[in-house]
Amino acid sequence: MFAYSKKIIVLANSRKISGRCIAGKEIAGGSFGGWIRPVSLRPAGELSEADRQFQDGADPKLLDVVEIPMTKHHPHGFQTENHAIDDQFYWSLERKCTPADLKAALDSAATKLWDNTSPSTANGLNDRVSDAIAANLQGSLLLIEVPKLTISVAIEGAYFNNAKRKVRGSFTYKNTHYVLTITDPVIEREYLKKADGQYEAGPATLCISLGDSFQGYAYKLIAGVIFPV
């Protein structure tokens, strides 16, 4: 039998290596608790399709409220929200969250996305945190609301013989402009069908994740995009 379970509202179902990174806010006693990121015990913690399945084979979607069997708290550096799943059990779908639930889950007290003093990447803006700064952080997930999201599609690595196209999101939050990579696969697929360019997507709720360190930096990612219904 698994050690314990966590009930969360799914706010990120993001691509990661050959699997997914799923994260959400815990629901306990009718109110929201802290962030939970269910992870596997693979080196990068990604979840395979089998890891995250419901009994009917379906994959969790954004705004699903799900119950997840866990084995232990499994923090990794600043990713203090990680809990290892018990992969011998299916996840269970409880219900869909309401617009009121989503509003209550916002991290409205956040004044910035961790730190904006590290240099940006060539195609991003305020999109990474140095390892030295990240080492002192105590969390890697935020849920924010932005009045306007602009989504861009472009080939960014042509100079390095990489012809793959990349999807980014541009927005202003608390008077600071950000341009971050989008790793929400639903949004990626939708916008990769379009021609290269910029598209006004309107207001959105965004799950921002601080990914694993790479070459001295942890990168800010748009791991979930939720539009008003």
Contacts in CASP RR format, 6 or more apart in sequence:
PFRMAT RR
TARGET T0000
AUTHOR 0000-0000-0000
METHOD contacts of the structure
MODEL  1
MFAYSKKIIVLANSRKISGRCIAGKEIAGGSFGGWIRPVSLRPAGELSEA
DRQFQDGADPKLLDVVEIPMTKHHPHGFQTENHAIDDQFYWSLERKCTPA
DLKAALDSAATKLWDNTSPSTANGLNDRVSDAIAANLQGSLLLIEVPKLT
ISVAIEGAYFNNAKRKVRGSFTYKNTHYVLTITDPVIEREYLKKADGQYE
AGPATLCISLGDSFQGYAYKLIAGVIFPV
2 69 0 8 1.000
2 70 0 8 1.000
2 71 0 8 1.000
2 86 0 8 1.000
2 88 0 8 1.000
2 89 0 8 1.000
3 70 0 8 1.000
3 71 0 8 1.000
3 72 0 8 1.000
3 86 0 8 1.000
4 69 0 8 1.000
4 70 0 8 1.000
5 67 0 8 1.000
5 68 0 8 1.000
5 69 0 8 1.000
5 70 0 8 1.000
6 26 0 8 1.000
6 36 0 8 1.000
6 38 0 8 1.000
6 67 0 8 1.000
6 68 0 8 1.000
6 70 0 8 1.000
6 83 0 8 1.000
7 26 0 8 1.000
7 27 0 8 1.000
7 28 0 8 1.000
7 65 0 8 1.000
7 66 0 8 1.000
7 67 0 8 1.000
7 68 0 8 1.000
7 94 0 8 1.000
8 23 0 8 1.000
8 24 0 8 1.000
8 25 0 8 1.000
8 26 0 8 1.000
8 27 0 8 1.000
8 36 0 8 1.000
8 38 0 8 1.000
8 65 0 8 1.000
8 66 0 8 1.000
8 68 0 8 1.000
9 24 0 8 1.000
9 25 0 8 1.000
9 27 0 8 1.000
9 32 0 8 1.000
9 63 0 8 1.000
9 64 0 8 1.000
9 65 0 8 1.000
9 97 0 8 1.000
9 101 0 8 1.000
9 102 0 8 1.000
9 105 0 8 1.000
10 22 0 8 1.000
10 23 0 8 1.000
10 24 0 8 1.000
10 60 0 8 1.000
10 61 0 8 1.000
10 62 0 8 1.000
10 63 0 8 1.000
10 64 0 8 1.000
10 65 0 8 1.000
10 66 0 8 1.000
11 23 0 8 1.000
11 24 0 8 1.000
11 25 0 8 1.000
11 62 0 8 1.000
11 63 0 8 1.000
11 105 0 8 1.000
11 141 0 8 1.000
11 143 0 8 1.000
11 207 0 8 1.000
11 224 0 8 1.000
11 226 0 8 1.000
12 21 0 8 1.000
12 22 0 8 1.000
12 23 0 8 1.000
12 24 0 8 1.000
12 62 0 8 1.000
12 141 0 8 1.000
12 184 0 8 1.000
12 207 0 8 1.000
12 209 0 8 1.000
12 223 0 8 1.000
12 224 0 8 1.000
13 20 0 8 1.000
13 21 0 8 1.000
13 22 0 8 1.000
13 59 0 8 1.000
13 60 0 8 1.000
13 61 0 8 1.000
13 62 0 8 1.000
13 184 0 8 1.000
13 185 0 8 1.000
13 186 0 8 1.000
13 223 0 8 1.000
13 224 0 8 1.000
14 20 0 8 1.000
14 21 0 8 1.000
14 22 0 8 1.000
14 23 0 8 1.000
14 183 0 8 1.000
14 184 0 8 1.000
14 185 0 8 1.000
14 209 0 8 1.000
14 221 0 8 1.000
14 223 0 8 1.000
14 224 0 8 1.000
15 21 0 8 1.000
15 183 0 8 1.000
15 185 0 8 1.000
15 188 0 8 1.000
16 44 0 8 1.000
16 45 0 8 1.000
16 46 0 8 1.000
16 47 0 8 1.000
16 183 0 8 1.000
17 44 0 8 1.000
17 46 0 8 1.000
18 46 0 8 1.000
18 48 0 8 1.000
19 46 0 8 1.000
19 47 0 8 1.000
19 48 0 8 1.000
19 49 0 8 1.000
20 46 0 8 1.000
20 47 0 8 1.000
20 52 0 8 1.000
20 185 0 8 1.000
21 37 0 8 1.000
21 45 0 8 1.000
21 46 0 8 1.000
21 47 0 8 1.000
21 183 0 8 1.000
21 209 0 8 1.000
21 223 0 8 1.000
22 37 0 8 1.000
22 38 0 8 1.000
22 47 0 8 1.000
22 52 0 8 1.000
22 60 0 8 1.000
23 35 0 8 1.000
23 36 0 8 1.000
23 37 0 8 1.000
23 38 0 8 1.000
23 81 0 8 1.000
23 141 0 8 1.000
23 207 0 8 1.000
23 209 0 8 1.000
23 223 0 8 1.000
24 35 0 8 1.000
24 36 0 8 1.000
24 37 0 8 1.000
24 141 0 8 1.000
24 207 0 8 1.000
25 32 0 8 1.000
25 33 0 8 1.000
25 34 0 8 1.000
25 35 0 8 1.000
25 36 0 8 1.000
25 105 0 8 1.000
25 143 0 8 1.000
26 32 0 8 1.000
26 33 0 8 1.000
26 34 0 8 1.000
26 35 0 8 1.000
26 36 0 8 1.000
27 33 0 8 1.000
27 65 0 8 1.000
31 104 0 8 1.000
32 101 0 8 1.000
32 104 0 8 1.000
32 105 0 8 1.000
34 81 0 8 1.000
35 81 0 8 1.000
35 139 0 8 1.000
35 141 0 8 1.000
36 68 0 8 1.000
36 81 0 8 1.000
36 83 0 8 1.000
37 79 0 8 1.000
37 81 0 8 1.000
37 82 0 8 1.000
37 83 0 8 1.000
37 140 0 8 1.000
37 141 0 8 1.000
38 47 0 8 1.000
38 52 0 8 1.000
38 68 0 8 1.000
38 70 0 8 1.000
38 82 0 8 1.000
38 83 0 8 1.000
38 84 0 8 1.000
38 85 0 8 1.000
39 45 0 8 1.000
39 46 0 8 1.000
39 47 0 8 1.000
39 74 0 8 1.000
39 76 0 8 1.000
39 82 0 8 1.000
39 83 0 8 1.000
39 84 0 8 1.000
39 85 0 8 1.000
40 46 0 8 1.000
40 47 0 8 1.000
40 48 0 8 1.000
40 51 0 8 1.000
40 84 0 8 1.000
40 85 0 8 1.000
40 87 0 8 1.000
41 74 0 8 1.000
41 84 0 8 1.000
44 212 0 8 1.000
45 76 0 8 1.000
45 82 0 8 1.000
47 85 0 8 1.000
49 59 0 8 1.000
50 87 0 8 1.000
51 85 0 8 1.000
51 87 0 8 1.000
52 59 0 8 1.000
52 60 0 8 1.000
52 91 0 8 1.000
53 59 0 8 1.000
53 90 0 8 1.000
53 91 0 8 1.000
54 60 0 8 1.000
54 66 0 8 1.000
54 90 0 8 1.000
54 91 0 8 1.000
54 92 0 8 1.000
54 93 0 8 1.000
55 90 0 8 1.000
55 92 0 8 1.000
58 93 0 8 1.000
60 66 0 8 1.000
60 91 0 8 1.000
60 93 0 8 1.000
62 184 0 8 1.000
62 186 0 8 1.000
62 224 0 8 1.000
62 226 0 8 1.000
63 96 0 8 1.000
63 97 0 8 1.000
63 102 0 8 1.000
63 226 0 8 1.000
64 93 0 8 1.000
64 94 0 8 1.000
64 96 0 8 1.000
64 97 0 8 1.000
65 93 0 8 1.000
65 94 0 8 1.000
65 95 0 8 1.000
65 96 0 8 1.000
65 97 0 8 1.000
66 91 0 8 1.000
66 92 0 8 1.000
66 93 0 8 1.000
66 94 0 8 1.000
67 91 0 8 1.000
67 92 0 8 1.000
67 94 0 8 1.000
68 83 0 8 1.000
68 85 0 8 1.000
68 91 0 8 1.000
69 85 0 8 1.000
69 86 0 8 1.000
69 88 0 8 1.000
69 89 0 8 1.000
69 91 0 8 1.000
70 83 0 8 1.000
70 84 0 8 1.000
70 85 0 8 1.000
70 86 0 8 1.000
71 84 0 8 1.000
71 85 0 8 1.000
71 86 0 8 1.000
72 83 0 8 1.000
72 84 0 8 1.000
73 82 0 8 1.000
73 83 0 8 1.000
73 84 0 8 1.000
74 82 0 8 1.000
74 83 0 8 1.000
74 84 0 8 1.000
75 81 0 8 1.000
75 82 0 8 1.000
76 82 0 8 1.000
76 212 0 8 1.000
77 135 0 8 1.000
78 134 0 8 1.000
78 135 0 8 1.000
78 136 0 8 1.000
78 137 0 8 1.000
78 138 0 8 1.000
78 139 0 8 1.000
78 140 0 8 1.000
78 210 0 8 1.000
78 218 0 8 1.000
79 139 0 8 1.000
79 140 0 8 1.000
79 210 0 8 1.000
79 211 0 8 1.000
79 212 0 8 1.000
80 138 0 8 1.000
80 139 0 8 1.000
80 140 0 8 1.000
81 139 0 8 1.000
81 140 0 8 1.000
81 141 0 8 1.000
97 105 0 8 1.000
99 228 0 8 1.000
99 229 0 8 1.000
102 205 0 8 1.000
102 226 0 8 1.000
105 143 0 8 1.000
106 143 0 8 1.000
106 144 0 8 1.000
106 145 0 8 1.000
106 205 0 8 1.000
107 142 0 8 1.000
107 143 0 8 1.000
107 144 0 8 1.000
110 142 0 8 1.000
110 144 0 8 1.000
110 174 0 8 1.000
111 174 0 8 1.000
112 173 0 8 1.000
112 174 0 8 1.000
112 176 0 8 1.000
113 126 0 8 1.000
113 142 0 8 1.000
113 144 0 8 1.000
113 173 0 8 1.000
113 176 0 8 1.000
113 178 0 8 1.000
113 208 0 8 1.000
113 220 0 8 1.000
114 129 0 8 1.000
114 133 0 8 1.000
114 134 0 8 1.000
114 137 0 8 1.000
114 142 0 8 1.000
114 210 0 8 1.000
114 220 0 8 1.000
115 129 0 8 1.000
115 133 0 8 1.000
115 137 0 8 1.000
116 126 0 8 1.000
116 176 0 8 1.000
117 133 0 8 1.000
118 128 0 8 1.000
118 129 0 8 1.000
118 130 0 8 1.000
118 133 0 8 1.000
118 217 0 8 1.000
119 128 0 8 1.000
120 126 0 8 1.000
120 127 0 8 1.000
120 128 0 8 1.000
120 179 0 8 1.000
121 127 0 8 1.000
121 128 0 8 1.000
121 219 0 8 1.000
122 156 0 8 1.000
123 154 0 8 1.000
123 156 0 8 1.000
123 166 0 8 1.000
123 168 0 8 1.000
123 179 0 8 1.000
124 168 0 8 1.000
124 179 0 8 1.000
124 180 0 8 1.000
124 181 0 8 1.000
125 170 0 8 1.000
125 177 0 8 1.000
125 178 0 8 1.000
125 179 0 8 1.000
126 176 0 8 1.000
126 177 0 8 1.000
126 178 0 8 1.000
126 179 0 8 1.000
126 220 0 8 1.000
127 178 0 8 1.000
127 179 0 8 1.000
127 180 0 8 1.000
127 181 0 8 1.000
127 219 0 8 1.000
127 220 0 8 1.000
128 217 0 8 1.000
128 218 0 8 1.000
128 219 0 8 1.000
128 220 0 8 1.000
129 137 0 8 1.000
129 210 0 8 1.000
129 217 0 8 1.000
129 218 0 8 1.000
129 220 0 8 1.000
130 216 0 8 1.000
130 217 0 8 1.000
131 213 0 8 1.000
131 216 0 8 1.000
131 217 0 8 1.000
131 218 0 8 1.000
134 210 0 8 1.000
134 213 0 8 1.000
134 217 0 8 1.000
134 218 0 8 1.000
137 210 0 8 1.000
139 210 0 8 1.000
140 209 0 8 1.000
140 210 0 8 1.000
140 211 0 8 1.000
140 218 0 8 1.000
141 207 0 8 1.000
141 208 0 8 1.000
141 209 0 8 1.000
141 210 0 8 1.000
142 207 0 8 1.000
142 208 0 8 1.000
143 205 0 8 1.000
143 206 0 8 1.000
143 207 0 8 1.000
143 208 0 8 1.000
144 173 0 8 1.000
144 205 0 8 1.000
144 206 0 8 1.000
144 208 0 8 1.000
145 203 0 8 1.000
145 204 0 8 1.000
145 205 0 8 1.000
145 206 0 8 1.000
146 171 0 8 1.000
146 172 0 8 1.000
146 173 0 8 1.000
146 203 0 8 1.000
146 204 0 8 1.000
146 205 0 8 1.000
146 206 0 8 1.000
147 172 0 8 1.000
147 202 0 8 1.000
147 203 0 8 1.000
148 171 0 8 1.000
148 172 0 8 1.000
148 200 0 8 1.000
148 201 0 8 1.000
148 202 0 8 1.000
148 203 0 8 1.000
149 169 0 8 1.000
149 170 0 8 1.000
149 171 0 8 1.000
149 201 0 8 1.000
149 202 0 8 1.000
149 203 0 8 1.000
149 204 0 8 1.000
149 206 0 8 1.000
149 225 0 8 1.000
150 169 0 8 1.000
150 170 0 8 1.000
150 171 0 8 1.000
150 198 0 8 1.000
150 199 0 8 1.000
150 200 0 8 1.000
150 201 0 8 1.000
151 167 0 8 1.000
151 168 0 8 1.000
151 169 0 8 1.000
151 170 0 8 1.000
151 182 0 8 1.000
151 187 0 8 1.000
151 191 0 8 1.000
151 198 0 8 1.000
151 199 0 8 1.000
151 201 0 8 1.000
152 167 0 8 1.000
152 168 0 8 1.000
152 169 0 8 1.000
152 170 0 8 1.000
152 179 0 8 1.000
152 197 0 8 1.000
152 198 0 8 1.000
152 199 0 8 1.000
153 165 0 8 1.000
153 166 0 8 1.000
153 167 0 8 1.000
153 191 0 8 1.000
153 192 0 8 1.000
153 194 0 8 1.000
153 195 0 8 1.000
153 196 0 8 1.000
153 197 0 8 1.000
153 199 0 8 1.000
154 165 0 8 1.000
154 166 0 8 1.000
154 168 0 8 1.000
154 196 0 8 1.000
154 197 0 8 1.000
155 162 0 8 1.000
155 163 0 8 1.000
155 164 0 8 1.000
155 165 0 8 1.000
155 166 0 8 1.000
155 196 0 8 1.000
156 162 0 8 1.000
156 166 0 8 1.000
157 163 0 8 1.000
157 164 0 8 1.000
165 192 0 8 1.000
165 196 0 8 1.000
166 181 0 8 1.000
167 181 0 8 1.000
167 182 0 8 1.000
167 187 0 8 1.000
167 188 0 8 1.000
167 191 0 8 1.000
167 192 0 8 1.000
168 179 0 8 1.000
168 180 0 8 1.000
168 181 0 8 1.000
168 182 0 8 1.000
169 178 0 8 1.000
169 179 0 8 1.000
169 180 0 8 1.000
169 181 0 8 1.000
169 182 0 8 1.000
169 222 0 8 1.000
170 177 0 8 1.000
170 178 0 8 1.000
170 179 0 8 1.000
170 198 0 8 1.000
171 177 0 8 1.000
171 178 0 8 1.000
171 204 0 8 1.000
171 206 0 8 1.000
172 178 0 8 1.000
178 220 0 8 1.000
180 208 0 8 1.000
180 220 0 8 1.000
180 221 0 8 1.000
180 222 0 8 1.000
181 219 0 8 1.000
181 221 0 8 1.000
181 222 0 8 1.000
182 188 0 8 1.000
182 191 0 8 1.000
182 221 0 8 1.000
182 222 0 8 1.000
182 224 0 8 1.000
182 225 0 8 1.000
183 209 0 8 1.000
183 221 0 8 1.000
183 222 0 8 1.000
183 223 0 8 1.000
183 224 0 8 1.000
184 222 0 8 1.000
184 223 0 8 1.000
184 224 0 8 1.000
184 225 0 8 1.000
186 225 0 8 1.000
187 224 0 8 1.000
187 225 0 8 1.000
191 199 0 8 1.000
201 225 0 8 1.000
201 227 0 8 1.000
202 227 0 8 1.000
203 227 0 8 1.000
203 228 0 8 1.000
204 225 0 8 1.000
204 226 0 8 1.000
204 227 0 8 1.000
204 228 0 8 1.000
205 225 0 8 1.000
205 226 0 8 1.000
205 227 0 8 1.000
206 222 0 8 1.000
206 224 0 8 1.000
206 225 0 8 1.000
206 226 0 8 1.000
207 222 0 8 1.000
207 223 0 8 1.000
207 224 0 8 1.000
207 225 0 8 1.000
207 226 0 8 1.000
208 220 0 8 1.000
208 221 0 8 1.000
208 222 0 8 1.000
208 223 0 8 1.000
209 220 0 8 1.000
209 221 0 8 1.000
209 223 0 8 1.000
210 218 0 8 1.000
210 219 0 8 1.000
210 220 0 8 1.000
210 221 0 8 1.000
211 218 0 8 1.000
211 219 0 8 1.000
211 220 0 8 1.000
211 221 0 8 1.000
212 218 0 8 1.000
END
